[in-house]
Amino acid sequence: MAKRLIQSLQEAVEYAKGNKAQGYETKIKVSEPVEIPDMIDVQSLRKCLHMSQAEFAARFGFNLNTLRNWEHGRRHPDKAVLAYLCVISKNPKLVEKSLRGE
């Protein structure tokens, strides 16, 4: 494994120097960025799903105190959590199935 890694690094150096025969290039098409909302009304989402704070937190893996802080405006979810909440709002059953490993 180490021998192959060293060989790969040597090929990468040669490629970077301009010797295109020593390596190969892979181009990856990146899709357009997805717009993540700046804010989600967590309390409305939770109520729409007919869940208590404790149920919502337990079902989707949130700390109960964190959820309470979001709902009372003391804290705000970061972008990754906003994306997760957005997915929950669109398809909560699919999120639950995914979390159960189904």
Long-range contacts (C-beta under 8 A, 24 or more apart in sequence): 34-83, 36-79, 36-82, 36-83, 36-86, 37-82, 37-86, 38-82, 39-76, 39-82, 40-77, 40-82, 40-85, 40-86, 40-89, 42-67, 42-70, 42-71, 42-77, 42-85, 43-70, 43-71, 45-85, 45-88, 45-89, 46-71, 48-89, 49-92, 59-96, 60-84, 60-88, 60-95, 60-99, 61-99
